[in-house]
Each structure stands twice: as C-alpha cells, then as structure tokens.
Amino acid sequence: MEVGKIPEFNENAVVLSGTLRVESDRSEDVRTGQAVIRRKGKWVRFSTPEETEYITVCLPAFAPGLVRWDIV
C-alpha cells in the first residue's frame, strides 16, 4: 500500500490488469480497462489488493516538491 498524499498535480491512472484501490473522499476499486482521475489538492492513497498493472500520468509532471506525503 502506498502512503497517502496530497499531490499538487492531477493524477490519472489506467488499469491494464487487476484492481487498483483508490481511497480519497470515498473508496473505489478501478478494474482492468477502467481509468480514474484524481484532482490536485485532494488526499489520496492507492493500493493493489491483487497483482495489478497500471499506468499513472501526472499533470504537470510528478516532482517530489509537489507532494505532501502522510507521515508514517
């Protein structure tokens, strides 16, 4: 499971196979062939409850300074 974060970029994920769990203001499972768009400035956490392949595109591009990570 990924650490939760508040990104300062839009994050778009396309699931190639498996299931991507997206937790934010609600929890949803994104399955093979589906996509999800998370808007900047909102807390989000991704996890994969099974073997999963997905592609994430960040706009503007990901940079460490554009993310506020949860403290673990």
PQR file of N, CA, C, O and H, with PARSE charges and radii, in Angstrom:
ATOM      1  N   MET A   1       0.841  -1.170   0.000 -0.4000 1.5000
ATOM      2  CA  MET A   1       0.000   0.000   0.000 -0.0000 2.0000
ATOM      3  C   MET A   1       0.890   1.238   0.000  0.5500 1.7000
ATOM      4  O   MET A   1       1.877   1.322   0.731 -0.5500 1.4000
ATOM      5  N   GLU A   2       0.523   2.162  -0.812 -0.4000 1.5000
ATOM      6  CA  GLU A   2       1.244   3.434  -0.909 -0.0000 2.0000
ATOM      7  C   GLU A   2       0.863   4.315   0.280  0.5500 1.7000
ATOM      8  O   GLU A   2      -0.230   4.190   0.832 -0.5500 1.4000
ATOM      9  H   GLU A   2      -0.279   2.095  -1.405  0.4000 1.0000
ATOM     10  N   VAL A   3       1.756   5.189   0.659 -0.4000 1.5000
ATOM     11  CA  VAL A   3       1.467   6.176   1.699 -0.0000 2.0000
ATOM     12  C   VAL A   3       0.488   7.192   1.122  0.5500 1.7000
ATOM     13  O   VAL A   3       0.579   7.537  -0.056 -0.5500 1.4000
ATOM     14  H   VAL A   3       2.644   5.291   0.210  0.4000 1.0000
ATOM     15  N   GLY A   4      -0.443   7.672   1.936 -0.4000 1.5000
ATOM     16  CA  GLY A   4      -1.367   8.696   1.483 -0.0000 2.0000
ATOM     17  C   GLY A   4      -0.634   9.985   1.155  0.5500 1.7000
ATOM     18  O   GLY A   4       0.469  10.222   1.647 -0.5500 1.4000
ATOM     19  H   GLY A   4      -0.517   7.392   2.893  0.4000 1.0000
ATOM     20  N   LYS A   5      -1.249  10.817   0.322 -0.4000 1.5000
ATOM     21  CA  LYS A   5      -0.585  12.051  -0.113 -0.0000 2.0000
ATOM     22  C   LYS A   5      -1.618  13.074  -0.552  0.5500 1.7000
ATOM     23  O   LYS A   5      -2.773  12.744  -0.822 -0.5500 1.4000
ATOM     24  H   LYS A   5      -2.146  10.624  -0.078  0.4000 1.0000
ATOM     25  N   ILE A   6      -1.178  14.314  -0.614 -0.4000 1.5000
ATOM     26  CA  ILE A   6      -1.956  15.396  -1.214 -0.0000 2.0000
ATOM     27  C   ILE A   6      -1.097  15.956  -2.341  0.5500 1.7000
ATOM     28  O   ILE A   6      -0.233  16.797  -2.092 -0.5500 1.4000
ATOM     29  H   ILE A   6      -0.240  14.581  -0.394  0.4000 1.0000
ATOM     30  N   PRO A   7      -1.317  15.507  -3.573 -0.5600 1.5000
ATOM     31  CA  PRO A   7      -0.492  15.978  -4.684  0.2800 2.0000
ATOM     32  C   PRO A   7      -0.939  17.352  -5.188  0.5500 1.7000
ATOM     33  O   PRO A   7      -2.116  17.702  -5.104 -0.5500 1.4000
ATOM     34  N   GLU A   8      -0.013  18.101  -5.696 -0.4000 1.5000
ATOM     35  CA  GLU A   8      -0.301  19.389  -6.329 -0.0000 2.0000
ATOM     36  C   GLU A   8      -0.280  19.230  -7.848  0.5500 1.7000
ATOM     37  O   GLU A   8       0.198  20.102  -8.574 -0.5500 1.4000
ATOM     38  H   GLU A   8       0.943  17.817  -5.765  0.4000 1.0000
ATOM     39  N   PHE A   9      -0.806  18.102  -8.305 -0.4000 1.5000
ATOM     40  CA  PHE A   9      -0.945  17.806  -9.737 -0.0000 2.0000
ATOM     41  C   PHE A   9      -2.121  16.856  -9.891  0.5500 1.7000
ATOM     42  O   PHE A   9      -2.469  16.146  -8.948 -0.5500 1.4000
ATOM     43  H   PHE A   9      -1.194  17.394  -7.714  0.4000 1.0000
ATOM     44  N   ASN A  10      -2.741  16.835 -11.072 -0.4000 1.5000
ATOM     45  CA  ASN A  10      -3.780  15.858 -11.363 -0.0000 2.0000
ATOM     46  C   ASN A  10      -3.115  14.522 -11.625  0.5500 1.7000
ATOM     47  O   ASN A  10      -2.067  14.464 -12.268 -0.5500 1.4000
ATOM     48  H   ASN A  10      -2.459  17.412 -11.838  0.4000 1.0000
ATOM     49  N   GLU A  11      -3.711  13.457 -11.136 -0.4000 1.5000
ATOM     50  CA  GLU A  11      -3.145  12.122 -11.287 -0.0000 2.0000
ATOM     51  C   GLU A  11      -4.176  11.240 -11.985  0.5500 1.7000
ATOM     52  O   GLU A  11      -5.272  11.024 -11.467 -0.5500 1.4000
ATOM     53  H   GLU A  11      -4.562  13.505 -10.613  0.4000 1.0000
ATOM     54  N   ASN A  12      -3.822  10.735 -13.156 -0.4000 1.5000
ATOM     55  CA  ASN A  12      -4.701   9.907 -13.974 -0.0000 2.0000
ATOM     56  C   ASN A  12      -4.119   8.508 -14.030  0.5500 1.7000
ATOM     57  O   ASN A  12      -2.944   8.343 -14.355 -0.5500 1.4000
ATOM     58  H   ASN A  12      -2.932  10.910 -13.577  0.4000 1.0000
ATOM     59  N   ALA A  13      -4.921   7.492 -13.717 -0.4000 1.5000
ATOM     60  CA  ALA A  13      -4.436   6.112 -13.717 -0.0000 2.0000
ATOM     61  C   ALA A  13      -5.322   5.260 -14.613  0.5500 1.7000
ATOM     62  O   ALA A  13      -6.548   5.350 -14.554 -0.5500 1.4000
ATOM     63  H   ALA A  13      -5.876   7.626 -13.453  0.4000 1.0000
ATOM     64  N   VAL A  14      -4.692   4.431 -15.447 -0.4000 1.5000
ATOM     65  CA  VAL A  14      -5.377   3.468 -16.308 -0.0000 2.0000
ATOM     66  C   VAL A  14      -4.935   2.081 -15.865  0.5500 1.7000
ATOM     67  O   VAL A  14      -3.738   1.800 -15.812 -0.5500 1.4000
ATOM     68  H   VAL A  14      -3.696   4.358 -15.495  0.4000 1.0000
ATOM     69  N   VAL A  15      -5.893   1.212 -15.545 -0.4000 1.5000
ATOM     70  CA  VAL A  15      -5.586  -0.129 -15.078 -0.0000 2.0000
ATOM     71  C   VAL A  15      -5.502  -1.071 -16.277  0.5500 1.7000
ATOM     72  O   VAL A  15      -6.475  -1.254 -17.009 -0.5500 1.4000
ATOM     73  H   VAL A  15      -6.865   1.441 -15.589  0.4000 1.0000
ATOM     74  N   LEU A  16      -4.320  -1.665 -16.464 -0.4000 1.5000
ATOM     75  CA  LEU A  16      -4.102  -2.603 -17.567 -0.0000 2.0000
ATOM     76  C   LEU A  16      -4.578  -4.003 -17.194  0.5500 1.7000
ATOM     77  O   LEU A  16      -5.129  -4.716 -18.033 -0.5500 1.4000
ATOM     78  H   LEU A  16      -3.530  -1.516 -15.869  0.4000 1.0000
ATOM     79  N   SER A  17      -4.368  -4.400 -15.934 -0.4000 1.5000
ATOM     80  CA  SER A  17      -4.867  -5.682 -15.439 -0.0000 2.0000
ATOM     81  C   SER A  17      -4.948  -5.626 -13.918  0.5500 1.7000
ATOM     82  O   SER A  17      -4.151  -4.942 -13.276 -0.5500 1.4000
ATOM     83  H   SER A  17      -3.921  -3.821 -15.252  0.4000 1.0000
ATOM     84  N   GLY A  18      -5.902  -6.336 -13.347 -0.4000 1.5000
ATOM     85  CA  GLY A  18      -6.048  -6.382 -11.900 -0.0000 2.0000
ATOM     86  C   GLY A  18      -6.975  -5.305 -11.376  0.5500 1.7000
ATOM     87  O   GLY A  18      -7.884  -4.849 -12.069 -0.5500 1.4000
ATOM     88  H   GLY A  18      -6.550  -6.891 -13.869  0.4000 1.0000
ATOM     89  N   THR A  19      -6.722  -4.902 -10.123 -0.4000 1.5000
ATOM     90  CA  THR A  19      -7.578  -3.931  -9.437 -0.0000 2.0000
ATOM     91  C   THR A  19      -6.712  -2.910  -8.701  0.5500 1.7000
ATOM     92  O   THR A  19      -5.794  -3.275  -7.966 -0.5500 1.4000
ATOM     93  H   THR A  19      -5.983  -5.272  -9.560  0.4000 1.0000
ATOM     94  N   LEU A  20      -7.013  -1.643  -8.904 -0.4000 1.5000
ATOM     95  CA  LEU A  20      -6.358  -0.547  -8.195 -0.0000 2.0000
ATOM     96  C   LEU A  20      -7.380   0.042  -7.233  0.5500 1.7000
ATOM     97  O   LEU A  20      -8.422   0.539  -7.660 -0.5500 1.4000
ATOM     98  H   LEU A  20      -7.759  -1.347  -9.501  0.4000 1.0000
ATOM     99  N   ARG A  21      -7.088  -0.013  -5.946 -0.4000 1.5000
ATOM    100  CA  ARG A  21      -7.986   0.578  -4.949 -0.0000 2.0000
ATOM    101  C   ARG A  21      -7.565   2.027  -4.731  0.5500 1.7000
ATOM    102  O   ARG A  21      -6.401   2.319  -4.458 -0.5500 1.4000
ATOM    103  H   ARG A  21      -6.242  -0.417  -5.600  0.4000 1.0000
ATOM    104  N   VAL A  22      -8.527   2.918  -4.855 -0.4000 1.5000
ATOM    105  CA  VAL A  22      -8.278   4.350  -4.713 -0.0000 2.0000
ATOM    106  C   VAL A  22      -9.087   4.848  -3.522  0.5500 1.7000
ATOM    107  O   VAL A  22     -10.317   4.800  -3.532 -0.5500 1.4000
ATOM    108  H   VAL A  22      -9.473   2.681  -5.077  0.4000 1.0000
ATOM    109  N   GLU A  23      -8.387   5.327  -2.497 -0.4000 1.5000
ATOM    110  CA  GLU A  23      -9.046   5.878  -1.320 -0.0000 2.0000
ATOM    111  C   GLU A  23      -8.881   7.392  -1.352  0.5500 1.7000
ATOM    112  O   GLU A  23      -7.779   7.911  -1.529 -0.5500 1.4000
ATOM    113  H   GLU A  23      -7.388   5.366  -2.489  0.4000 1.0000
ATOM    114  N   SER A  24      -9.997   8.086  -1.178 -0.4000 1.5000
ATOM    115  CA  SER A  24      -9.982   9.537  -1.112 -0.0000 2.0000
ATOM    116  C   SER A  24     -11.183   9.943  -0.274  0.5500 1.7000
ATOM    117  O   SER A  24     -11.329   9.470   0.853 -0.5500 1.4000
ATOM    118  H   SER A  24     -10.893   7.665  -1.034  0.4000 1.0000
ATOM    119  N   ASP A  25     -12.051  10.812  -0.796 -0.4000 1.5000
ATOM    120  CA  ASP A  25     -13.263  11.141  -0.058 -0.0000 2.0000
ATOM    121  C   ASP A  25     -14.198   9.933  -0.009  0.5500 1.7000
ATOM    122  O   ASP A  25     -15.118   9.884   0.807 -0.5500 1.4000
ATOM    123  H   ASP A  25     -11.933  11.196  -1.712  0.4000 1.0000
ATOM    124  N   ARG A  26     -13.958   8.966  -0.882 -0.4000 1.5000
ATOM    125  CA  ARG A  26     -14.621   7.666  -0.863 -0.0000 2.0000
ATOM    126  C   ARG A  26     -13.632   6.641  -1.398  0.5500 1.7000
ATOM    127  O   ARG A  26     -12.607   7.002  -1.976 -0.5500 1.4000
ATOM    128  H   ARG A  26     -13.210   9.006  -1.546  0.4000 1.0000
ATOM    129  N   SER A  27     -13.936   5.376  -1.206 -0.4000 1.5000
ATOM    130  CA  SER A  27     -13.054   4.310  -1.680 -0.0000 2.0000
ATOM    131  C   SER A  27     -13.687   3.672  -2.909  0.5500 1.7000
ATOM    132  O   SER A  27     -14.889   3.407  -2.932 -0.5500 1.4000
ATOM    133  H   SER A  27     -14.769   5.082  -0.736  0.4000 1.0000
ATOM    134  N   GLU A  28     -12.870   3.427  -3.930 -0.4000 1.5000
ATOM    135  CA  GLU A  28     -13.388   2.764  -5.127 -0.0000 2.0000
ATOM    136  C   GLU A  28     -12.336   1.822  -5.687  0.5500 1.7000
ATOM    137  O   GLU A  28     -11.136   2.061  -5.559 -0.5500 1.4000
ATOM    138  H   GLU A  28     -11.893   3.642  -3.911  0.4000 1.0000
ATOM    139  N   ASP A  29     -12.800   0.756  -6.304 -0.4000 1.5000
ATOM    140  CA  ASP A  29     -11.923  -0.187  -6.987 -0.0000 2.0000
ATOM    141  C   ASP A  29     -12.004   0.073  -8.478  0.5500 1.7000
ATOM    142  O   ASP A  29     -13.087   0.065  -9.062 -0.5500 1.4000
ATOM    143  H   ASP A  29     -13.775   0.562  -6.408  0.4000 1.0000
ATOM    144  N   VAL A  30     -10.852   0.303  -9.092 -0.4000 1.5000
ATOM    145  CA  VAL A  30     -10.756   0.556 -10.529 -0.0000 2.0000
ATOM    146  C   VAL A  30     -10.195  -0.720 -11.137  0.5500 1.7000
ATOM    147  O   VAL A  30      -9.121  -1.174 -10.741 -0.5500 1.4000
ATOM    148  H   VAL A  30      -9.972   0.310  -8.617  0.4000 1.0000
ATOM    149  N   ARG A  31     -10.906  -1.299 -12.090 -0.4000 1.5000
ATOM    150  CA  ARG A  31     -10.558  -2.616 -12.620 -0.0000 2.0000
ATOM    151  C   ARG A  31     -10.007  -2.539 -14.035  0.5500 1.7000
ATOM    152  O   ARG A  31     -10.003  -1.479 -14.661 -0.5500 1.4000
ATOM    153  H   ARG A  31     -11.778  -0.930 -12.411  0.4000 1.0000
ATOM    154  N   THR A  32      -9.545  -3.670 -14.522 -0.4000 1.5000
ATOM    155  CA  THR A  32      -8.962  -3.784 -15.856 -0.0000 2.0000
ATOM    156  C   THR A  32      -9.788  -3.015 -16.888  0.5500 1.7000
ATOM    157  O   THR A  32     -11.001  -3.201 -16.989 -0.5500 1.4000
ATOM    158  H   THR A  32      -9.548  -4.531 -14.013  0.4000 1.0000
ATOM    159  N   GLY A  33      -9.114  -2.145 -17.656 -0.4000 1.5000
ATOM    160  CA  GLY A  33      -9.771  -1.376 -18.704 -0.0000 2.0000
ATOM    161  C   GLY A  33     -10.424  -0.095 -18.233  0.5500 1.7000
ATOM    162  O   GLY A  33     -10.939   0.668 -19.050 -0.5500 1.4000
ATOM    163  H   GLY A  33      -8.129  -1.993 -17.574  0.4000 1.0000
ATOM    164  N   GLN A  34     -10.415   0.160 -16.936 -0.4000 1.5000
ATOM    165  CA  GLN A  34     -11.015   1.377 -16.400 -0.0000 2.0000
ATOM    166  C   GLN A  34      -9.933   2.393 -16.053  0.5500 1.7000
ATOM    167  O   GLN A  34      -8.752   2.059 -15.954 -0.5500 1.4000
ATOM    168  H   GLN A  34      -9.996  -0.460 -16.272  0.4000 1.0000
ATOM    169  N   ALA A  35     -10.360   3.631 -15.871 -0.4000 1.5000
ATOM    170  CA  ALA A  35      -9.434   4.704 -15.508 -0.0000 2.0000
ATOM    171  C   ALA A  35     -10.035   5.526 -14.377  0.5500 1.7000
ATOM    172  O   ALA A  35     -11.243   5.496 -14.142 -0.5500 1.4000
ATOM    173  H   ALA A  35     -11.319   3.901 -15.951  0.4000 1.0000
ATOM    174  N   VAL A  36      -9.177   6.257 -13.684 -0.4000 1.5000
ATOM    175  CA  VAL A  36      -9.623   7.154 -12.626 -0.0000 2.0000
ATOM    176  C   VAL A  36      -8.804   8.438 -12.733  0.5500 1.7000
ATOM    177  O   VAL A  36      -7.621   8.404 -13.072 -0.5500 1.4000
ATOM    178  H   VAL A  36      -8.196   6.281 -13.875  0.4000 1.0000
ATOM    179  N   ILE A  37      -9.444   9.564 -12.443 -0.4000 1.5000
ATOM    180  CA  ILE A  37      -8.774  10.865 -12.434 -0.0000 2.0000
ATOM    181  C   ILE A  37      -8.914  11.434 -11.029  0.5500 1.7000
ATOM    182  O   ILE A  37     -10.026  11.579 -10.522 -0.5500 1.4000
ATOM    183  H   ILE A  37     -10.405   9.591 -12.167  0.4000 1.0000
ATOM    184  N   ARG A  38      -7.797  11.754 -10.405 -0.4000 1.5000
ATOM    185  CA  ARG A  38      -7.791  12.384  -9.084 -0.0000 2.0000
ATOM    186  C   ARG A  38      -7.270  13.811  -9.267  0.5500 1.7000
ATOM    187  O   ARG A  38      -6.210  14.026  -9.854 -0.5500 1.4000
ATOM    188  H   ARG A  38      -6.893  11.636 -10.816  0.4000 1.0000
ATOM    189  N   ARG A  39      -8.018  14.762  -8.763 -0.4000 1.5000
ATOM    190  CA  ARG A  39      -7.670  16.178  -8.911 -0.0000 2.0000
ATOM    191  C   ARG A  39      -6.654  16.621  -7.861  0.5500 1.7000
ATOM    192  O   ARG A  39      -6.637  16.112  -6.740 -0.5500 1.4000
ATOM    193  H   ARG A  39      -8.880  14.588  -8.286  0.4000 1.0000
ATOM    194  N   LYS A  40      -5.824  17.562  -8.240 -0.4000 1.5000
ATOM    195  CA  LYS A  40      -4.798  18.073  -7.327 -0.0000 2.0000
ATOM    196  C   LYS A  40      -5.421  18.673  -6.077  0.5500 1.7000
ATOM    197  O   LYS A  40      -6.555  19.151  -6.087 -0.5500 1.4000
ATOM    198  H   LYS A  40      -5.838  17.975  -9.150  0.4000 1.0000
ATOM    199  N   GLY A  41      -4.640  18.633  -4.996 -0.4000 1.5000
ATOM    200  CA  GLY A  41      -5.072  19.251  -3.755 -0.0000 2.0000
ATOM    201  C   GLY A  41      -5.975  18.395  -2.887  0.5500 1.7000
ATOM    202  O   GLY A  41      -6.420  18.851  -1.834 -0.5500 1.4000
ATOM    203  H   GLY A  41      -3.719  18.245  -4.988  0.4000 1.0000
ATOM    204  N   LYS A  42      -6.262  17.145  -3.305 -0.4000 1.5000
ATOM    205  CA  LYS A  42      -7.116  16.254  -2.520 -0.0000 2.0000
ATOM    206  C   LYS A  42      -6.306  15.061  -2.047  0.5500 1.7000
ATOM    207  O   LYS A  42      -5.504  14.513  -2.802 -0.5500 1.4000
ATOM    208  H   LYS A  42      -5.901  16.774  -4.161  0.4000 1.0000
ATOM    209  N   TRP A  43      -6.515  14.650  -0.784 -0.4000 1.5000
ATOM    210  CA  TRP A  43      -5.812  13.499  -0.233 -0.0000 2.0000
ATOM    211  C   TRP A  43      -6.212  12.244  -1.001  0.5500 1.7000
ATOM    212  O   TRP A  43      -7.382  12.056  -1.335 -0.5500 1.4000
ATOM    213  H   TRP A  43      -7.168  15.095  -0.171  0.4000 1.0000
ATOM    214  N   VAL A  44      -5.217  11.376  -1.282 -0.4000 1.5000
ATOM    215  CA  VAL A  44      -5.467  10.127  -1.997 -0.0000 2.0000
ATOM    216  C   VAL A  44      -4.447   9.081  -1.566  0.5500 1.7000
ATOM    217  O   VAL A  44      -3.317   9.406  -1.201 -0.5500 1.4000
ATOM    218  H   VAL A  44      -4.267  11.529  -1.011  0.4000 1.0000
ATOM    219  N   ARG A  45      -4.868   7.809  -1.616 -0.4000 1.5000
ATOM    220  CA  ARG A  45      -3.948   6.698  -1.371 -0.0000 2.0000
ATOM    221  C   ARG A  45      -4.340   5.573  -2.326  0.5500 1.7000
ATOM    222  O   ARG A  45      -5.515   5.228  -2.450 -0.5500 1.4000
ATOM    223  H   ARG A  45      -5.786   7.544  -1.912  0.4000 1.0000
ATOM    224  N   PHE A  46      -3.332   5.005  -3.001 -0.4000 1.5000
ATOM    225  CA  PHE A  46      -3.534   3.891  -3.918 -0.0000 2.0000
ATOM    226  C   PHE A  46      -3.027   2.605  -3.289  0.5500 1.7000
ATOM    227  O   PHE A  46      -2.034   2.614  -2.561 -0.5500 1.4000
ATOM    228  H   PHE A  46      -2.378   5.285  -2.900  0.4000 1.0000
ATOM    229  N   SER A  47      -3.704   1.503  -3.567 -0.4000 1.5000
ATOM    230  CA  SER A  47      -3.217   0.184  -3.161 -0.0000 2.0000
ATOM    231  C   SER A  47      -3.689  -0.843  -4.188  0.5500 1.7000
ATOM    232  O   SER A  47      -4.600  -0.586  -4.974 -0.5500 1.4000
ATOM    233  H   SER A  47      -4.510   1.496  -4.158  0.4000 1.0000
ATOM    234  N   THR A  48      -3.054  -1.998  -4.160 -0.4000 1.5000
ATOM    235  CA  THR A  48      -3.394  -3.068  -5.103 -0.0000 2.0000
ATOM    236  C   THR A  48      -3.688  -4.339  -4.306  0.5500 1.7000
ATOM    237  O   THR A  48      -2.763  -4.995  -3.826 -0.5500 1.4000
ATOM    238  H   THR A  48      -2.314  -2.207  -3.521  0.4000 1.0000
ATOM    239  N   PRO A  49      -4.977  -4.695  -4.159 -0.5600 1.5000
ATOM    240  CA  PRO A  49      -5.341  -5.867  -3.386  0.2800 2.0000
ATOM    241  C   PRO A  49      -5.006  -7.188  -4.084  0.5500 1.7000
ATOM    242  O   PRO A  49      -5.130  -8.258  -3.486 -0.5500 1.4000
ATOM    243  N   GLU A  50      -4.585  -7.111  -5.335 -0.4000 1.5000
ATOM    244  CA  GLU A  50      -4.173  -8.285  -6.098 -0.0000 2.0000
ATOM    245  C   GLU A  50      -3.078  -7.845  -7.067  0.5500 1.7000
ATOM    246  O   GLU A  50      -2.786  -6.654  -7.174 -0.5500 1.4000
ATOM    247  H   GLU A  50      -4.484  -6.243  -5.821  0.4000 1.0000
ATOM    248  N   GLU A  51      -2.480  -8.789  -7.765 -0.4000 1.5000
ATOM    249  CA  GLU A  51      -1.456  -8.427  -8.749 -0.0000 2.0000
ATOM    250  C   GLU A  51      -2.091  -7.509  -9.793  0.5500 1.7000
ATOM    251  O   GLU A  51      -3.085  -7.858 -10.429 -0.5500 1.4000
ATOM    252  H   GLU A  51      -2.718  -9.756  -7.678  0.4000 1.0000
ATOM    253  N   THR A  52      -1.494  -6.333  -9.952 -0.4000 1.5000
ATOM    254  CA  THR A  52      -2.099  -5.293 -10.784 -0.0000 2.0000
ATOM    255  C   THR A  52      -1.039  -4.567 -11.591  0.5500 1.7000
ATOM    256  O   THR A  52       0.054  -4.289 -11.098 -0.5500 1.4000
ATOM    257  H   THR A  52      -0.686  -6.049  -9.435  0.4000 1.0000
ATOM    258  N   GLU A  53      -1.376  -4.265 -12.837 -0.4000 1.5000
ATOM    259  CA  GLU A  53      -0.529  -3.413 -13.678 -0.0000 2.0000
ATOM    260  C   GLU A  53      -1.343  -2.175 -14.027  0.5500 1.7000
ATOM    261  O   GLU A  53      -2.484  -2.272 -14.479 -0.5500 1.4000
ATOM    262  H   GLU A  53      -2.264  -4.492 -13.237  0.4000 1.0000
ATOM    263  N   TYR A  54      -0.736  -1.002 -13.808 -0.4000 1.5000
ATOM    264  CA  TYR A  54      -1.423   0.234 -14.157 -0.0000 2.0000
ATOM    265  C   TYR A  54      -0.409   1.301 -14.539  0.5500 1.7000
ATOM    266  O   TYR A  54       0.767   1.226 -14.183 -0.5500 1.4000
ATOM    267  H   TYR A  54       0.191  -0.923 -13.441  0.4000 1.0000
ATOM    268  N   ILE A  55      -0.886   2.279 -15.259 -0.4000 1.5000
ATOM    269  CA  ILE A  55      -0.063   3.407 -15.696 -0.0000 2.0000
ATOM    270  C   ILE A  55      -0.643   4.664 -15.065  0.5500 1.7000
ATOM    271  O   ILE A  55      -1.853   4.885 -15.100 -0.5500 1.4000
ATOM    272  H   ILE A  55      -1.841   2.340 -15.548  0.4000 1.0000
ATOM    273  N   THR A  56       0.231   5.488 -14.488 -0.4000 1.5000
ATOM    274  CA  THR A  56      -0.196   6.757 -13.908 -0.0000 2.0000
ATOM    275  C   THR A  56       0.450   7.901 -14.684  0.5500 1.7000
ATOM    276  O   THR A  56       1.652   7.893 -14.948 -0.5500 1.4000
ATOM    277  H   THR A  56       1.215   5.309 -14.461  0.4000 1.0000
ATOM    278  N   VAL A  57      -0.371   8.879 -15.042 -0.4000 1.5000
ATOM    279  CA  VAL A  57       0.127  10.078 -15.717 -0.0000 2.0000
ATOM    280  C   VAL A  57      -0.203  11.268 -14.825  0.5500 1.7000
ATOM    281  O   VAL A  57      -1.361  11.483 -14.466 -0.5500 1.4000
ATOM    282  H   VAL A  57      -1.347   8.886 -14.828  0.4000 1.0000
ATOM    283  N   CYS A  58       0.826  12.040 -14.471 -0.4000 1.5000
ATOM    284  CA  CYS A  58       0.667  13.198 -13.602 -0.0000 2.0000
ATOM    285  C   CYS A  58       0.812  14.469 -14.431  0.5500 1.7000
ATOM    286  O   CYS A  58       1.756  14.605 -15.209 -0.5500 1.4000
ATOM    287  H   CYS A  58       1.766  11.865 -14.763  0.4000 1.0000
ATOM    288  N   LEU A  59      -0.136  15.409 -14.260 -0.4000 1.5000
ATOM    289  CA  LEU A  59      -0.106  16.669 -14.997 -0.0000 2.0000
ATOM    290  C   LEU A  59      -0.260  17.829 -14.026  0.5500 1.7000
ATOM    291  O   LEU A  59      -1.294  17.893 -13.362 -0.5500 1.4000
ATOM    292  H   LEU A  59      -0.903  15.298 -13.627  0.4000 1.0000
ATOM    293  N   PRO A  60       0.691  18.755 -13.891 -0.5600 1.5000
ATOM    294  CA  PRO A  60       2.008  18.680 -14.522  0.2800 2.0000
ATOM    295  C   PRO A  60       2.779  17.483 -13.982  0.5500 1.7000
ATOM    296  O   PRO A  60       2.335  16.825 -13.041 -0.5500 1.4000
ATOM    297  N   ALA A  61       3.913  17.209 -14.567 -0.4000 1.5000
ATOM    298  CA  ALA A  61       4.695  16.022 -14.230 -0.0000 2.0000
ATOM    299  C   ALA A  61       5.015  15.953 -12.740  0.5500 1.7000
ATOM    300  O   ALA A  61       5.170  16.977 -12.074 -0.5500 1.4000
ATOM    301  H   ALA A  61       4.274  17.743 -15.331  0.4000 1.0000
ATOM    302  N   PHE A  62       5.112  14.711 -12.226 -0.4000 1.5000
ATOM    303  CA  PHE A  62       5.448  14.483 -10.828 -0.0000 2.0000
ATOM    304  C   PHE A  62       6.803  15.102 -10.490  0.5500 1.7000
ATOM    305  O   PHE A  62       7.753  15.021 -11.270 -0.5500 1.4000
ATOM    306  H   PHE A  62       4.986  13.879 -12.767  0.4000 1.0000
ATOM    307  N   ALA A  63       6.870  15.710  -9.333 -0.4000 1.5000
ATOM    308  CA  ALA A  63       8.126  16.199  -8.765 -0.0000 2.0000
ATOM    309  C   ALA A  63       7.984  16.092  -7.249  0.5500 1.7000
ATOM    310  O   ALA A  63       6.920  16.409  -6.718 -0.5500 1.4000
ATOM    311  H   ALA A  63       6.098  15.776  -8.700  0.4000 1.0000
ATOM    312  N   PRO A  64       9.020  15.657  -6.538 -0.5600 1.5000
ATOM    313  CA  PRO A  64       8.919  15.478  -5.089  0.2800 2.0000
ATOM    314  C   PRO A  64       8.396  16.706  -4.346  0.5500 1.7000
ATOM    315  O   PRO A  64       7.697  16.571  -3.342 -0.5500 1.4000
ATOM    316  N   GLY A  65       8.723  17.875  -4.822 -0.4000 1.5000
ATOM    317  CA  GLY A  65       8.281  19.099  -4.161 -0.0000 2.0000
ATOM    318  C   GLY A  65       6.804  19.405  -4.363  0.5500 1.7000
ATOM    319  O   GLY A  65       6.277  20.330  -3.745 -0.5500 1.4000
ATOM    320  H   GLY A  65       9.291  17.985  -5.638  0.4000 1.0000
ATOM    321  N   LEU A  66       6.127  18.643  -5.220 -0.4000 1.5000
ATOM    322  CA  LEU A  66       4.712  18.880  -5.483 -0.0000 2.0000
ATOM    323  C   LEU A  66       3.795  17.914  -4.729  0.5500 1.7000
ATOM    324  O   LEU A  66       2.609  17.810  -5.043 -0.5500 1.4000
ATOM    325  H   LEU A  66       6.555  17.891  -5.722  0.4000 1.0000
ATOM    326  N   VAL A  67       4.347  17.201  -3.727 -0.4000 1.5000
ATOM    327  CA  VAL A  67       3.557  16.230  -2.982 -0.0000 2.0000
ATOM    328  C   VAL A  67       3.746  16.443  -1.484  0.5500 1.7000
ATOM    329  O   VAL A  67       4.872  16.605  -1.012 -0.5500 1.4000
ATOM    330  H   VAL A  67       5.311  17.286  -3.472  0.4000 1.0000
ATOM    331  N   ARG A  68       2.646  16.444  -0.742 -0.4000 1.5000
ATOM    332  CA  ARG A  68       2.713  16.431   0.721 -0.0000 2.0000
ATOM    333  C   ARG A  68       2.341  15.013   1.150  0.5500 1.7000
ATOM    334  O   ARG A  68       1.167  14.642   1.144 -0.5500 1.4000
ATOM    335  H   ARG A  68       1.732  16.313  -1.125  0.4000 1.0000
ATOM    336  N   TRP A  69       3.362  14.215   1.526 -0.4000 1.5000
ATOM    337  CA  TRP A  69       3.166  12.820   1.912 -0.0000 2.0000
ATOM    338  C   TRP A  69       2.675  12.742   3.354  0.5500 1.7000
ATOM    339  O   TRP A  69       3.027  13.582   4.182 -0.5500 1.4000
ATOM    340  H   TRP A  69       4.315  14.516   1.531  0.4000 1.0000
ATOM    341  N   ASP A  70       1.861  11.733   3.648 -0.4000 1.5000
ATOM    342  CA  ASP A  70       1.490  11.438   5.033 -0.0000 2.0000
ATOM    343  C   ASP A  70       2.743  11.020   5.782  0.5500 1.7000
ATOM    344  O   ASP A  70       3.636  10.403   5.200 -0.5500 1.4000
ATOM    345  H   ASP A  70       1.575  11.051   2.975  0.4000 1.0000
ATOM    346  N   ILE A  71       2.820  11.344   7.049 -0.4000 1.5000
ATOM    347  CA  ILE A  71       3.921  10.915   7.909 -0.0000 2.0000
ATOM    348  C   ILE A  71       3.593   9.507   8.392  0.5500 1.7000
ATOM    349  O   ILE A  71       2.493   9.256   8.885 -0.5500 1.4000
ATOM    350  H   ILE A  71       2.095  11.846   7.521  0.4000 1.0000
ATOM    351  N   VAL A  72       4.544   8.594   8.252 -0.4000 1.5000
ATOM    352  CA  VAL A  72       4.308   7.219   8.723 -0.0000 2.0000
ATOM    353  C   VAL A  72       5.172   6.916   9.903  0.5500 1.7000
ATOM    354  O   VAL A  72       5.117   5.809  10.441 -0.5500 1.4000
ATOM    355  H   VAL A  72       5.437   8.798   7.852  0.4000 1.0000
TER
END
